[in-house]
Amino acid sequence: MKTKILSLSKNKDFKLILTGKKVSNKYLSIFFKKLSDKNIKKLNISFIVKKKIGKAVIRNKIKRRLKNIMNQITKISKINFEYSYLVIVKQPIINAKYVDIKNSLKKEYNRIK
C-alpha cells in the first residue's frame, strides 16, 4: 500500500517543527514534532535543499531521490505518522551514492520512535 506523502505548506508549521527534536548525520538533519492539526493517515514531510548546494537541476535531483527513498522506507519499516518531518540537506549529499543516502536515512528514521 502506497502512503500519501504531503509537504508542509504553512510558514508557522515550519517554525514549529524547527523548535522540535532533531537527529542528524553527515548527509542531512531531520527535525520532527507532533502537530495538532495533522492527519495521522498521511506522512507530512518537507525537504529543504539550500541554494548553496548547487543549481536548480541538482537541487531537484536531490529532492526526487529523497522522495523516492521515503516511498521505499514507508513500505519497508515503521515510520511514526504522528510526527511531521522537516529534512534539511547538507553539502556532502551531492557526491553520495543512492544506497548510502538510503541507508543513512533509514537508520535515522529508526532512531525516531
Secondary structure, 3 states (H helix, E strand, C coil): CCCCEECCCCHHHHHHHHCCEEEECCCEEEEEEECCCCCCCCEEEEEECCHHHCCHHHHHHHHHHHHHHHHHHHHHCCCCCCEEEEEEECHHHHCCCHHHHHHHHHHHHHHCC
